[in-house]
Amino acid sequence: MRRVVVTGMGAITPIGNDVETFWNGLKEKKLGFGPITYFDTTDYKAKLAAEVKDFEPKDYMDPKAARRMERFAQFAVAAARQALEDSSLDMTKEDPFRVGVCVSSGIGSLQIIEKEYKKLLEKGPNRVNPLLVPLSNMAAGNVSIQFGLKGKNINVVTACASGTNSIGEAMRAIQHGEAEVMVAGGTESCITPLGVAGFSGLTALSTSEDPERASIPFDLERNGFVMGEGAGVVVLEELEHAKA
């Protein structure tokens, strides 16, 4: 069995838009929770979320390309760029068909579903955006397109385990000789009216309006989780390839 190592990391999170800031934020016990700003929560039981702040897609990709991507895919591309730069992988010296992607999302873009369904009702089926269709695999696809990664490209959808599951699948792809390098991780951005309403209906979201007491899973007063967003991506390489 071939050994697999991590050679790069990237992160877009509610407490920092790169690995170093995110890690320092964790050590400083920085809080990423706050009132939801993406829509009016007057009629919602859940009022808090962990939103990504100060994210500029153009800092990581061509603005034209960014406009064709949903937010969760933008997060994935941004985190993947960081991870690839951190790994010092030089794609001009790599066989692109041996560099794959497994960056996944449990839900994909609820934003485009809400927007296009409204368009369907108001303007008819001929006005619906065809980019609606692929949904969650748009993240892996866009990472592949942006960086010229032509190897194995998969998208694992296993709810809250999607990102972790993806890293495991990417590791196995390298172990079994299907790739030398895999860009792997997870991305999500579903703090939307539909997302919050659905998880609230499931009685899964915290109804606390105190950011300090909202996410307390092991406390007697726990009453749900807090919706978050962001992306975490790693570059995995076969050990000898990484050494070389």
Secondary structure, DSSP 8 states (H G I E B T S, - for coil): ---EEEEEEEEEBTTBSSHHHHHHHHHTT----EE--SS--TT-S--EEE---S--GGGTS-HHHHHTS-HHHHHHHHHHHHHHHHHT--GGGS-GGGEEEEEE-SS--HHHHHHHHHHHHHH-GGGS-GGGSSGGGHHHHHHHHHHT--S-B-----GGGHHHHHHHHHHHHHHTTS-SEEEEEEEEE--SHHHHHHHHHTT-B-----GGGS--TTSTT---B-EEEEEEEEEEEEHHHHH-
